[in-house]
Amino acid sequence: MELTYPVYYKDFHCTADACHDNCCRTGWEIDVDAATVDYYRTLPEPQRQRIFAGLGQEPSGQYVICPKDGQCPFLTEAGLCSLVMELGEEHIGDICALHPRYREWFPGRMEIGVGLCCEEAARLMLSDPAPAEFETVITDDDPDDGEDGDFPLYLPLLSLRETLFEIAQDRTLSLQERAEELLDMAADVQRQIDGTERELPDFSRFYLKKVLEVHTRMEALNPAWLEEVEAVLGHAHSLDWSGFSASLGQRGYEYEHILVYLLFRYVLKAVFDGELFSRVRMAVDMTLTMAALGVWRWMNTGRFTLSDQIDVAKEYSKEVEYSDENMEMLKNLSET
C-alpha cells in the first residue's frame, strides 16, 4: 500500500501539558469506539463507574465523551489525560489516540497528516518558508479504502492534484492569481467530469462579504470567534489588504502553506463523488477567510506575528473543519 504524508508529519509530537490550547478543552463530543467501551466495562468499581459517568450514550447506541464546563471530564488540572495516566495510551478511544492526526483511504493508498486545529501542527506547518513537500512510501499493510468498485477518477485526480500544488506554490504569482488559476483549472476538469459549468468567483470585497456571511450562520464552539467573524463582515469593504501584505513581507508563504494543506486534505475525495470544483473552491474560500481574519487582527493590534497566525488558523480550523454541518455550508456555497 502507498502511504503519503507531508514531510513535517514525522516531526509532530503532542506537547501535552505544555500546549497553550489543549484540544481536550475544545468542548467537542468525542465518539468512543466499541472496543474501548467494552474494555471499560471490564474495569473494577469504582473506576468503571467513574469512567462511565464521563460518557453519554446517543440514541444510536454510540458512546461519546461528554464535555463538562467546556472540557473533557478526564482532563486533569495539570492538563494531562487521567485515562492515559491510569490505563495507558492503548486504552483511550481511537479518535483521542489519533487526534489531531487524520487519515484518508483511497484505492491502494492511505494519506495521513496533522490538522490545523492543533497549535503544534500549525507551528510545524507554518514556520518553514520552504514550499511544502510530501513523501510517499510503500508499506506492507493491506489497503483499506472502505469502498468497493472502480474509481476511474483516481489516477487522473491524483495527477491533477500535483499540478494544483504547483500552481498554489508558484511564488511568481500573487495569492489571488494562484487562486484564480486553481479555480480555472478545477472548472475545466469539472466540465470534463460531468459536463457542468461552474461560476468562477470575482474576488471583489463583495465576494468576501458573501463568504463571511456564510460563516456567520455556522454553529460555533466559541461565541467570541463568531463575534470576530461578524466584526470582519461589518468591515469587509474597509480591510487594509495592501497594508497587511506589506506588514507580512515574505511571510505570505504562510497562506500558501494553508492553501496546500487544504488541497491535500480535501481535493482527492472527489475520487468518490466527482465534486472537484467545490473542494478546490472550499480550499480557496477557507484560506481567504483566514486571511481576512488576519487582516482584521493586524488592523486592531498593529501587529501580526507567527503566533497570531497560528492562533487564527487553529481557531478557524476548530470551528469549521471539525463540524460536518459547517463544512457542508461551505460546500453548498461552492455549488452556487
RARA-V713390 format. One record per residue. N is the residue number from 1. PSI is psi in whole degrees, 0 to 359 (* if undefined). D_LAST is the distance of its C-alpha to the last C-alpha in Angstrom with 2 decimals. Layout:
<<N,PSI,D_LAST> <N,PSI,D_LAST>>
//
This chain:
<<1,142,37.44> <2,139,35.52> <3,121,34.69> <4,140,32.47> <5,155,32.14> <6,147,31.88> <7,330,35.45> <8,348,35.49> <9,321,34.98> <10,340,38.71> <11,357,39.60> <12,133,37.75> <13,135,40.01> <14,134,39.30> <15,0,41.21> <16,238,41.87> <17,351,43.84> <18,354,43.42> <19,137,39.66> <20,347,38.71> <21,71,35.68> <22,128,36.72> <23,344,33.89> <24,1,36.08> <25,22,35.45> <26,339,31.67> <27,7,31.98> <28,146,30.11> <29,125,31.35> <30,125,32.31> <31,142,32.87> <32,125,36.39> <33,156,37.01> <34,323,39.60> <35,321,42.20> <36,319,42.32> <37,318,42.63> <38,322,45.43> <39,317,47.19> <40,328,47.04> <41,338,48.73> <42,352,51.70> <43,152,52.41> <44,160,55.43> <45,151,55.43> <46,5,54.73> <47,314,52.27> <48,315,50.34> <49,319,50.12> <50,320,48.96> <51,314,46.13> <52,341,44.90> <53,337,45.05> <54,0,42.16> <55,154,40.09> <56,160,38.28> <57,126,37.49> <58,164,34.34> <59,331,34.64> <60,348,33.69> <61,349,36.76> <62,131,34.94> <63,142,36.85> <64,151,35.14> <65,123,36.64> <66,117,36.38> <67,148,36.17> <68,122,38.91> <69,39,38.57> <70,9,35.43> <71,164,37.05> <72,134,38.22> <73,348,41.49> <74,5,43.08> <75,130,42.68> <76,167,46.05> <77,333,46.83> <78,359,47.30> <79,23,43.68> <80,160,44.62> <81,120,43.78> <82,331,46.71> <83,318,45.78> <84,317,46.05> <85,323,49.28> <86,321,50.82> <87,342,49.52> <88,155,48.29> <89,333,44.88> <90,352,45.10> <91,28,44.92> <92,162,41.69> <93,157,38.51> <94,319,36.48> <95,317,33.50> <96,320,35.88> <97,326,37.70> <98,319,34.62> <99,139,32.67> <100,16,31.33> <101,153,31.46> <102,156,28.76> <103,140,29.12> <104,137,26.90> <105,138,28.46> <106,171,27.79> <107,112,30.17> <108,20,33.45> <109,143,31.92> <110,139,31.28> <111,138,29.55> <112,156,30.56> <113,187,29.97> <114,138,30.22> <115,150,27.45> <116,348,26.77> <117,346,27.56> <118,131,31.25> <119,326,33.13> <120,320,35.40> <121,316,32.61> <122,322,30.84> <123,315,34.22> <124,319,34.77> <125,322,31.35> <126,351,31.48> <127,330,35.21> <128,119,35.78> <129,347,34.84> <130,150,35.12> <131,146,32.07> <132,143,30.95> <133,156,32.70> <134,150,32.47> <135,143,35.31> <136,128,35.52> <137,160,38.64> <138,128,39.98> <139,168,41.08> <140,359,43.24> <141,151,40.76> <142,139,39.39> <143,145,35.66> <144,71,33.79> <145,351,30.24> <146,9,30.02> <147,143,28.60> <148,150,30.58> <149,181,30.04> <150,149,29.17> <151,84,26.22> <152,341,26.17> <153,349,23.29> <154,300,25.36> <155,317,27.60> <156,319,25.21> <157,330,22.62> <158,317,25.57> <159,318,26.74> <160,320,23.37> <161,325,23.03> <162,320,26.37> <163,321,25.11> <164,320,22.14> <165,317,24.84> <166,318,26.90> <167,314,24.23> <168,334,23.42> <169,17,27.19> <170,97,28.09> <171,5,29.82> <172,349,30.60> <173,152,27.03> <174,164,25.52> <175,324,22.87> <176,318,20.30> <177,322,21.58> <178,317,21.34> <179,319,17.71> <180,319,17.01> <181,320,19.18> <182,314,17.63> <183,324,14.12> <184,313,15.89> <185,317,17.79> <186,321,15.06> <187,320,13.15> <188,315,16.61> <189,322,17.46> <190,322,14.31> <191,322,15.33> <192,328,18.78> <193,310,17.81> <194,5,16.04> <195,5,15.90> <196,150,12.16> <197,131,10.92> <198,135,8.16> <199,128,7.67> <200,135,10.05> <201,147,10.16> <202,112,13.26> <203,60,15.19> <204,175,16.73> <205,341,17.70> <206,324,15.17> <207,317,12.44> <208,318,14.73> <209,320,15.02> <210,317,11.36> <211,317,11.68> <212,323,15.08> <213,323,14.21> <214,318,12.28> <215,328,15.51> <216,344,17.73> <217,4,16.57> <218,155,17.51> <219,145,20.85> <220,136,23.40> <221,320,26.67> <222,109,28.05> <223,332,27.56> <224,326,28.71> <225,315,25.70> <226,323,23.37> <227,322,25.68> <228,318,25.43> <229,318,21.63> <230,324,22.03> <231,318,24.76> <232,318,22.72> <233,319,19.99> <234,341,22.90> <235,23,24.11> <236,329,20.96> <237,353,22.39> <238,14,25.80> <239,135,25.34> <240,79,28.00> <241,319,26.23> <242,319,29.16> <243,320,31.73> <244,317,29.99> <245,318,29.74> <246,323,33.41> <247,321,34.34> <248,323,32.71> <249,234,34.52> <250,353,34.47> <251,8,32.53> <252,339,29.17> <253,339,29.46> <254,321,28.54> <255,330,24.83> <256,314,25.25> <257,320,26.66> <258,316,23.85> <259,316,21.27> <260,319,23.53> <261,314,24.02> <262,321,20.33> <263,317,20.05> <264,317,23.23> <265,330,22.30> <266,332,18.89> <267,317,18.30> <268,347,21.02> <269,343,19.66> <270,347,17.56> <271,325,21.06> <272,335,20.74> <273,357,17.32> <274,2,16.28> <275,74,13.01> <276,309,14.11> <277,317,11.28> <278,325,9.42> <279,322,12.94> <280,318,13.86> <281,324,11.01> <282,315,11.98> <283,318,15.50> <284,314,14.93> <285,321,13.21> <286,318,16.04> <287,318,18.64> <288,317,17.56> <289,318,17.86> <290,322,21.22> <291,319,22.37> <292,320,21.65> <293,325,23.63> <294,316,26.31> <295,315,26.60> <296,317,27.00> <297,318,29.67> <298,319,31.48> <299,330,31.55> <300,340,33.07> <301,343,35.54> <302,9,36.40> <303,160,35.91> <304,89,33.43> <305,174,35.34> <306,322,34.37> <307,321,35.01> <308,318,32.53> <309,316,29.90> <310,318,30.70> <311,314,30.49> <312,314,27.07> <313,315,25.66> <314,324,27.32> <315,319,26.41> <316,313,22.72> <317,315,23.02> <318,319,24.98> <319,328,22.56> <320,306,19.28> <321,331,20.20> <322,22,22.68> <323,115,20.64> <324,321,18.74> <325,318,17.03> <326,320,15.97> <327,325,14.73> <328,324,12.68> <329,319,11.04> <330,321,10.24> <331,319,9.05> <332,323,6.60> <333,320,5.42> <334,340,5.62> <335,358,3.81> <336,*,0.00>>
//
